[in-house]
Amino acid sequence: MNLLGENPATKLEDINQEIADLQKDILAGVKAHWDVTELAERVQELRSRKTEIEAGRTAEKRNKERINNLRESIEKSKDKVLAYDELLVRNFIKEIKIFPDKLTITVISGAHEDITINTLLSKYLLTALSGGGLWFSWR
């Protein structure tokens, strides 16, 4: 099952079966000198859909690995005082935008969180970042 509650393996099996059936129909149509253009187009559509499903499965697997790595990291260090960890930040934070009244932190998945900051801290951050740059990104 994937995050949407679908079973991609079943969908892929169905798509593969439909492609195989269409290919048989195309061969029969070619032998009988029929126009098989629509059948060939449908095969192409199914192959494109199959590629999309496989790409989605790959992305979901990669996301699960990231989540598991984060869980392991948190579990290993839950009883320790945490210091800044450059590798951890680079693996999970996509960008940090600094505004006069807030920080916007965006994680790799695309979710973001706004953090309100006081005026003194925002002036310090804006000044400290190479001439007042408003954002930076690792990716």
Stockholm file with secondary structure:
# STOCKHOLM 1.0

chainA/1-139         MNLLGENPATKLEDINQEIADLQKDILAGVKAHWDVTELAERVQELRSRKTEIEAGRTAEKRNKERINNLRESIEKSKDKVLAYDELLVRNFIKEIKIFPDKLTITVISGAHEDITINTLLSKYLLTALSGGGLWFSWR
#=GR chainA/1-139 SS CCTTSCCHHHHHHHHHHHHHHHHHHHHHHHHTTCCCHHHHHHHHHHHHHHHHHHHHHHHHHHHHHHHHHHHHHHHHHTTSCCCCCHHHHHHHEEEEEECSSEEEEEETTSCEEEEECCHHHHHHHHHHTTTTCCEEECC
#=GC SS_cons         CCTTSCCHHHHHHHHHHHHHHHHHHHHHHHHTTCCCHHHHHHHHHHHHHHHHHHHHHHHHHHHHHHHHHHHHHHHHHTTSCCCCCHHHHHHHEEEEEECSSEEEEEETTSCEEEEECCHHHHHHHHHHTTTTCCEEECC
//
